[in-house]
Structure formats: structure tokens, C-alpha cells
Amino acid sequence: MNIKKGDTVVILSGKDKDKKGKVSKVFPERGKLIVEGLNVAKRHQKPTQKFPGGIIDKSMPLTASKVMLVCSRCSKPTRIGTKEVGDRRVRVCKKCNEIVDKV
Ligand SMILES: [Zn+2]
């Protein structure tokens, strides 16, 4: 799982194909993630004290293999490599070879 919360990704398949969004949550043990405002499903919500109930838009988890990281350096969708910097392992863009993580 090379994608982290806060990354910008592009969706590779499905109804939101080619759309970009920000990762708001990752589930590493399930290999899934949630992209803010994308892969939205209508959900019926029961009324609660805070919410009157009705239909809400909810972003559903996507399989990590269905998204690709958008490099923060070259702004292109890219595969991710890793390299060691000191005692850390950082993610590297395969397109521009720049380090994607903030070091
Ligand atoms: Zn890049």
C-alpha cells in the first residue's frame, strides 16, 4: 500500500474514471481507501439528534489498485517507487524521480 492519507490520486476505472481527488482515509489492512467526494453512493440515513435524516452522499472505499498517485512534483499520474534516505524509506515518482513524500 503506497498511498497515504492526503495524497492526490486519479481514479483509473469505474464511473469516476479520470477524476482526481484527495485521499481522506486509508484502510491498509483491506487495501482500500476513500477519496474525498468521489465514488459517492447515495445512502439513506436514519434521523439522529444532529441530523434530520434523508439521503446523503457518502464516499465509498475504493480498491487501492484502482487509483494512481498524482505526483506532487510533476503533477502526472505515476507509479511509485521507494528509496532509502538515511534510515527512512521514502516514496519516489517513477516519472520524474523526485521524492513524493515530504522529508
Ligand atoms: Zn513526478
Backbone and ligand atoms as CSV (ligand in chain L), in Angstrom:
chain,resi,resn,atom,element,x,y,z
A,1,MET,N,N,0.869,-1.197,0.000
A,1,MET,CA,C,0.000,0.000,0.000
A,1,MET,C,C,0.895,1.233,0.000
A,2,ASN,N,N,0.981,1.871,-1.157
A,2,ASN,CA,C,1.899,3.005,-1.279
A,2,ASN,C,C,1.196,4.347,-1.209
A,3,ILE,N,N,-0.108,4.321,-0.974
A,3,ILE,CA,C,-0.844,5.573,-0.956
A,3,ILE,C,C,-1.201,5.937,0.474
A,4,LYS,N,N,-1.056,7.199,0.778
A,4,LYS,CA,C,-1.290,7.662,2.134
A,4,LYS,C,C,-2.357,8.736,2.171
A,5,LYS,N,N,-2.883,8.926,3.355
A,5,LYS,CA,C,-3.858,9.991,3.571
A,5,LYS,C,C,-3.265,11.335,3.136
A,6,GLY,N,N,-4.075,12.127,2.428
A,6,GLY,CA,C,-3.617,13.451,1.995
A,6,GLY,C,C,-3.037,13.465,0.591
A,7,ASP,N,N,-2.776,12.264,0.030
A,7,ASP,CA,C,-2.270,12.198,-1.340
A,7,ASP,C,C,-3.367,12.590,-2.327
A,8,THR,N,N,-2.950,13.132,-3.467
A,8,THR,CA,C,-3.880,13.332,-4.566
A,8,THR,C,C,-3.756,12.141,-5.500
A,9,VAL,N,N,-4.902,11.569,-5.847
A,9,VAL,CA,C,-4.893,10.397,-6.726
A,9,VAL,C,C,-5.863,10.613,-7.886
A,10,VAL,N,N,-5.664,9.833,-8.947
A,10,VAL,CA,C,-6.603,9.817,-10.053
A,10,VAL,C,C,-7.214,8.417,-10.109
A,11,ILE,N,N,-8.506,8.370,-10.409
A,11,ILE,CA,C,-9.202,7.087,-10.450
A,11,ILE,C,C,-9.079,6.488,-11.851
A,12,LEU,N,N,-8.737,5.198,-11.904
A,12,LEU,CA,C,-8.403,4.558,-13.176
A,12,LEU,C,C,-9.575,3.860,-13.842
A,13,SER,N,N,-10.606,3.521,-13.070
A,13,SER,CA,C,-11.728,2.808,-13.675
A,13,SER,C,C,-13.012,3.105,-12.929
A,14,GLY,N,N,-14.120,2.720,-13.542
A,14,GLY,CA,C,-15.413,2.938,-12.904
A,14,GLY,C,C,-16.027,4.265,-13.299
A,15,LYS,N,N,-17.088,4.628,-12.595
A,15,LYS,CA,C,-17.851,5.814,-13.012
A,15,LYS,C,C,-17.096,7.117,-12.784
A,16,ASP,N,N,-16.122,7.108,-11.906
A,16,ASP,CA,C,-15.343,8.316,-11.647
A,16,ASP,C,C,-13.967,8.272,-12.322
A,17,LYS,N,N,-13.855,7.457,-13.378
A,17,LYS,CA,C,-12.604,7.343,-14.125
A,17,LYS,C,C,-12.048,8.715,-14.506
A,18,ASP,N,N,-10.763,8.866,-14.349
A,18,ASP,CA,C,-10.021,10.082,-14.705
A,18,ASP,C,C,-10.277,11.276,-13.787
A,19,LYS,N,N,-11.081,11.083,-12.764
A,19,LYS,CA,C,-11.289,12.182,-11.822
A,19,LYS,C,C,-10.194,12.169,-10.760
A,20,LYS,N,N,-9.844,13.357,-10.332
A,20,LYS,CA,C,-8.817,13.472,-9.301
A,20,LYS,C,C,-9.432,13.860,-7.974
A,21,GLY,N,N,-8.823,13.390,-6.909
A,21,GLY,CA,C,-9.304,13.772,-5.591
A,21,GLY,C,C,-8.244,13.514,-4.546
A,22,LYS,N,N,-8.577,13.946,-3.340
A,22,LYS,CA,C,-7.652,13.812,-2.240
A,22,LYS,C,C,-8.052,12.624,-1.368
A,23,VAL,N,N,-7.076,11.835,-0.992
A,23,VAL,CA,C,-7.340,10.675,-0.149
A,23,VAL,C,C,-7.659,11.149,1.261
A,24,SER,N,N,-8.839,10.793,1.749
A,24,SER,CA,C,-9.221,11.239,3.083
A,24,SER,C,C,-9.049,10.151,4.123
A,25,LYS,N,N,-8.959,8.913,3.662
A,25,LYS,CA,C,-8.803,7.817,4.620
A,25,LYS,C,C,-8.201,6.609,3.912
A,26,VAL,N,N,-7.342,5.878,4.603
A,26,VAL,CA,C,-6.821,4.630,4.041
A,26,VAL,C,C,-7.085,3.481,5.002
A,27,PHE,N,N,-7.318,2.310,4.400
A,27,PHE,CA,C,-7.515,1.084,5.172
A,27,PHE,C,C,-6.452,0.086,4.716
A,28,PRO,N,N,-5.228,0.213,5.247
A,28,PRO,CA,C,-4.119,-0.615,4.731
A,28,PRO,C,C,-4.395,-2.113,4.830
A,29,GLU,N,N,-5.069,-2.537,5.882
A,29,GLU,CA,C,-5.286,-3.971,6.044
A,29,GLU,C,C,-6.284,-4.515,5.028
A,30,ARG,N,N,-7.098,-3.646,4.465
A,30,ARG,CA,C,-8.062,-4.075,3.442
A,30,ARG,C,C,-7.621,-3.667,2.034
A,31,GLY,N,N,-6.545,-2.896,1.950
A,31,GLY,CA,C,-6.075,-2.441,0.645
A,31,GLY,C,C,-7.038,-1.468,-0.006
A,32,LYS,N,N,-7.750,-0.713,0.829
A,32,LYS,CA,C,-8.748,0.213,0.299
A,32,LYS,C,C,-8.519,1.623,0.802
A,33,LEU,N,N,-9.143,2.568,0.130
A,33,LEU,CA,C,-9.025,3.948,0.554
A,33,LEU,C,C,-10.264,4.726,0.136
A,34,ILE,N,N,-10.424,5.869,0.769
A,34,ILE,CA,C,-11.544,6.742,0.430
A,34,ILE,C,C,-10.999,8.028,-0.165
A,35,VAL,N,N,-11.561,8.408,-1.313
A,35,VAL,CA,C,-11.178,9.658,-1.961
A,35,VAL,C,C,-12.312,10.655,-1.762
A,36,GLU,N,N,-11.979,11.774,-1.193
A,36,GLU,CA,C,-12.951,12.809,-0.866
A,36,GLU,C,C,-13.848,13.158,-2.059
A,37,GLY,N,N,-15.136,13.005,-1.912
A,37,GLY,CA,C,-16.086,13.439,-2.939
A,37,GLY,C,C,-16.186,12.545,-4.156
A,38,LEU,N,N,-15.451,11.425,-4.164
A,38,LEU,CA,C,-15.508,10.527,-5.318
A,38,LEU,C,C,-16.007,9.147,-4.893
A,39,ASN,N,N,-16.427,8.369,-5.915
A,39,ASN,CA,C,-17.042,7.059,-5.663
A,39,ASN,C,C,-18.191,7.189,-4.664
A,40,VAL,N,N,-19.023,8.176,-4.926
A,40,VAL,CA,C,-20.091,8.520,-3.991
A,40,VAL,C,C,-21.300,7.607,-4.200
A,41,ALA,N,N,-21.845,7.156,-3.112
A,41,ALA,CA,C,-23.087,6.393,-3.156
A,41,ALA,C,C,-24.140,7.131,-2.337
A,42,LYS,N,N,-25.365,7.021,-2.780
A,42,LYS,CA,C,-26.469,7.597,-2.007
A,42,LYS,C,C,-26.792,6.659,-0.853
A,43,ARG,N,N,-26.838,7.196,0.303
A,43,ARG,CA,C,-27.148,6.385,1.473
A,43,ARG,C,C,-28.351,6.965,2.191
A,44,HIS,N,N,-29.222,6.080,2.579
A,44,HIS,CA,C,-30.335,6.525,3.397
A,44,HIS,C,C,-29.867,6.608,4.843
A,45,GLN,N,N,-30.039,7.750,5.416
A,45,GLN,CA,C,-29.573,7.975,6.776
A,45,GLN,C,C,-30.773,8.108,7.697
A,46,LYS,N,N,-30.741,7.342,8.763
A,46,LYS,CA,C,-31.825,7.465,9.739
A,46,LYS,C,C,-31.651,8.758,10.523
A,47,PRO,N,N,-32.738,9.343,10.925
A,47,PRO,CA,C,-32.601,10.594,11.691
A,47,PRO,C,C,-31.850,10.366,13.009
A,48,THR,N,N,-31.000,11.323,13.337
A,48,THR,CA,C,-30.329,11.315,14.639
A,48,THR,C,C,-30.600,12.664,15.290
A,49,GLN,N,N,-30.069,12.849,16.468
A,49,GLN,CA,C,-30.280,14.137,17.149
A,49,GLN,C,C,-29.675,15.295,16.369
A,50,LYS,N,N,-28.562,15.003,15.683
A,50,LYS,CA,C,-27.875,16.072,14.955
A,50,LYS,C,C,-28.351,16.196,13.509
A,51,PHE,N,N,-28.895,15.127,12.964
A,51,PHE,CA,C,-29.182,15.074,11.539
A,51,PHE,C,C,-30.641,14.660,11.334
A,52,PRO,N,N,-31.369,15.396,10.516
A,52,PRO,CA,C,-32.810,15.105,10.384
A,52,PRO,C,C,-33.135,13.833,9.607
A,53,GLY,N,N,-32.137,13.214,8.975
A,53,GLY,CA,C,-32.411,12.019,8.192
A,53,GLY,C,C,-32.626,12.353,6.732
A,54,GLY,N,N,-32.585,11.342,5.891
A,54,GLY,CA,C,-32.769,11.552,4.465
A,54,GLY,C,C,-31.657,10.878,3.692
A,55,ILE,N,N,-31.467,11.319,2.434
A,55,ILE,CA,C,-30.459,10.698,1.581
A,55,ILE,C,C,-29.192,11.545,1.613
A,56,ILE,N,N,-28.097,10.911,1.927
A,56,ILE,CA,C,-26.833,11.641,1.939
A,56,ILE,C,C,-25.864,11.016,0.938
A,57,ASP,N,N,-24.911,11.823,0.485
A,57,ASP,CA,C,-23.847,11.319,-0.386
A,57,ASP,C,C,-22.699,10.846,0.489
A,58,LYS,N,N,-22.298,9.613,0.263
A,58,LYS,CA,C,-21.223,9.078,1.082
A,58,LYS,C,C,-20.144,8.516,0.164
A,59,SER,N,N,-18.900,8.895,0.405
A,59,SER,CA,C,-17.801,8.353,-0.394
A,59,SER,C,C,-17.497,6.936,0.066
A,60,MET,N,N,-17.554,5.997,-0.889
A,60,MET,CA,C,-17.325,4.599,-0.563
A,60,MET,C,C,-15.859,4.237,-0.811
A,61,PRO,N,N,-15.358,3.255,-0.053
A,61,PRO,CA,C,-13.954,2.870,-0.248
A,61,PRO,C,C,-13.699,2.310,-1.651
A,62,LEU,N,N,-12.531,2.649,-2.183
A,62,LEU,CA,C,-12.083,2.142,-3.471
A,62,LEU,C,C,-10.909,1.202,-3.224
A,63,THR,N,N,-10.756,0.223,-4.110
A,63,THR,CA,C,-9.575,-0.631,-4.023
A,63,THR,C,C,-8.354,0.184,-4.439
A,64,ALA,N,N,-7.273,0.045,-3.688
A,64,ALA,CA,C,-6.080,0.864,-3.947
A,64,ALA,C,C,-5.548,0.688,-5.369
A,65,SER,N,N,-5.745,-0.488,-5.952
A,65,SER,CA,C,-5.230,-0.724,-7.302
A,65,SER,C,C,-6.026,0.023,-8.371
A,66,LYS,N,N,-7.156,0.599,-7.986
A,66,LYS,CA,C,-7.974,1.347,-8.953
A,66,LYS,C,C,-7.608,2.826,-9.002
A,67,VAL,N,N,-6.658,3.217,-8.194
A,67,VAL,CA,C,-6.238,4.616,-8.226
A,67,VAL,C,C,-4.733,4.690,-8.455
A,68,MET,N,N,-4.306,5.857,-8.952
A,68,MET,CA,C,-2.893,6.076,-9.157
A,68,MET,C,C,-2.521,7.401,-8.519
A,69,LEU,N,N,-1.370,7.428,-7.892
A,69,LEU,CA,C,-0.916,8.658,-7.252
A,69,LEU,C,C,-0.624,9.732,-8.298
A,70,VAL,N,N,-1.041,10.956,-8.001
A,70,VAL,CA,C,-0.644,12.087,-8.833
A,70,VAL,C,C,0.548,12.741,-8.140
A,71,CYS,N,N,1.645,12.772,-8.837
A,71,CYS,CA,C,2.892,13.276,-8.263
A,71,CYS,C,C,2.760,14.748,-7.887
A,72,SER,N,N,3.200,15.069,-6.678
A,72,SER,CA,C,3.102,16.459,-6.233
A,72,SER,C,C,4.163,17.337,-6.890
A,73,ARG,N,N,5.138,16.723,-7.536
A,73,ARG,CA,C,6.212,17.486,-8.191
A,73,ARG,C,C,5.902,17.752,-9.658
A,74,CYS,N,N,5.570,16.676,-10.403
A,74,CYS,CA,C,5.376,16.849,-11.851
A,74,CYS,C,C,3.899,16.818,-12.236
A,75,SER,N,N,3.006,16.626,-11.255
A,75,SER,CA,C,1.556,16.660,-11.473
A,75,SER,C,C,1.044,15.590,-12.426
A,76,LYS,N,N,1.812,14.529,-12.647
A,76,LYS,CA,C,1.361,13.454,-13.524
A,76,LYS,C,C,0.994,12.231,-12.694
A,77,PRO,N,N,0.008,11.467,-13.191
A,77,PRO,CA,C,-0.276,10.205,-12.515
A,77,PRO,C,C,0.937,9.307,-12.676
A,78,THR,N,N,1.343,8.662,-11.621
A,78,THR,CA,C,2.579,7.885,-11.707
A,78,THR,C,C,2.547,6.649,-10.836
A,79,ARG,N,N,3.393,5.693,-11.195
A,79,ARG,CA,C,3.650,4.585,-10.306
A,79,ARG,C,C,4.666,5.052,-9.267
A,80,ILE,N,N,4.685,4.347,-8.170
A,80,ILE,CA,C,5.523,4.785,-7.071
A,80,ILE,C,C,6.674,3.812,-6.857
A,81,GLY,N,N,7.855,4.351,-6.709
A,81,GLY,CA,C,8.995,3.546,-6.285
A,81,GLY,C,C,9.372,3.971,-4.878
A,82,THR,N,N,10.306,3.272,-4.294
A,82,THR,CA,C,10.761,3.705,-2.979
A,82,THR,C,C,12.279,3.757,-2.974
A,83,LYS,N,N,12.793,4.603,-2.129
A,83,LYS,CA,C,14.237,4.564,-1.916
A,83,LYS,C,C,14.563,4.942,-0.481
A,84,GLU,N,N,15.757,4.557,-0.079
A,84,GLU,CA,C,16.180,4.812,1.291
A,84,GLU,C,C,16.882,6.150,1.353
A,85,VAL,N,N,16.426,6.961,2.303
A,85,VAL,CA,C,17.120,8.216,2.564
A,85,VAL,C,C,17.475,8.174,4.046
A,86,GLY,N,N,18.773,8.040,4.321
A,86,GLY,CA,C,19.187,7.842,5.702
A,86,GLY,C,C,18.574,6.551,6.211
A,87,ASP,N,N,17.825,6.616,7.294
A,87,ASP,CA,C,17.181,5.405,7.804
A,87,ASP,C,C,15.699,5.370,7.451
A,88,ARG,N,N,15.293,6.252,6.547
A,88,ARG,CA,C,13.879,6.286,6.153
A,88,ARG,C,C,13.695,5.733,4.760
A,89,ARG,N,N,12.519,5.171,4.547
A,89,ARG,CA,C,12.135,4.758,3.205
A,89,ARG,C,C,11.124,5.778,2.683
A,90,VAL,N,N,11.444,6.389,1.566
A,90,VAL,CA,C,10.551,7.417,1.028
A,90,VAL,C,C,10.015,6.968,-0.317
A,91,ARG,N,N,8.907,7.578,-0.714
A,91,ARG,CA,C,8.294,7.239,-1.993
A,91,ARG,C,C,8.842,8.153,-3.087
A,92,VAL,N,N,9.059,7.554,-4.242
A,92,VAL,CA,C,9.661,8.283,-5.349
A,92,VAL,C,C,8.757,8.152,-6.570
A,93,CYS,N,N,8.588,9.261,-7.292
A,93,CYS,CA,C,7.816,9.275,-8.533
A,93,CYS,C,C,8.619,8.579,-9.623
A,94,LYS,N,N,7.978,7.638,-10.337
A,94,LYS,CA,C,8.691,6.920,-11.396
A,94,LYS,C,C,8.820,7.767,-12.661
A,95,LYS,N,N,8.053,8.863,-12.736
A,95,LYS,CA,C,8.133,9.711,-13.928
A,95,LYS,C,C,9.284,10.700,-13.827
A,96,CYS,N,N,9.328,11.438,-12.697
A,96,CYS,CA,C,10.338,12.500,-12.593
A,96,CYS,C,C,11.445,12.152,-11.599
A,97,ASN,N,N,11.307,10.991,-10.943
A,97,ASN,CA,C,12.310,10.538,-9.976
A,97,ASN,C,C,12.488,11.444,-8.758
A,98,GLU,N,N,11.530,12.328,-8.552
A,98,GLU,CA,C,11.587,13.162,-7.365
A,98,GLU,C,C,10.937,12.437,-6.185
A,99,ILE,N,N,11.332,12.823,-5.011
A,99,ILE,CA,C,10.732,12.251,-3.803
A,99,ILE,C,C,9.340,12.858,-3.607
A,100,VAL,N,N,8.351,11.993,-3.476
A,100,VAL,CA,C,6.965,12.444,-3.340
A,100,VAL,C,C,6.655,12.850,-1.899
A,101,ASP,N,N,7.229,12.123,-0.954
A,101,ASP,CA,C,6.965,12.424,0.454
A,101,ASP,C,C,7.671,13.700,0.888
A,102,LYS,N,N,7.054,14.343,1.838
A,102,LYS,CA,C,7.718,15.470,2.475
A,102,LYS,C,C,8.773,14.910,3.420
A,103,VAL,N,N,9.998,15.298,3.195
A,103,VAL,CA,C,11.077,14.745,4.026
A,103,VAL,C,C,11.424,15.737,5.121
L,1,ZN,ZN,ZN,6.778,13.257,-10.618
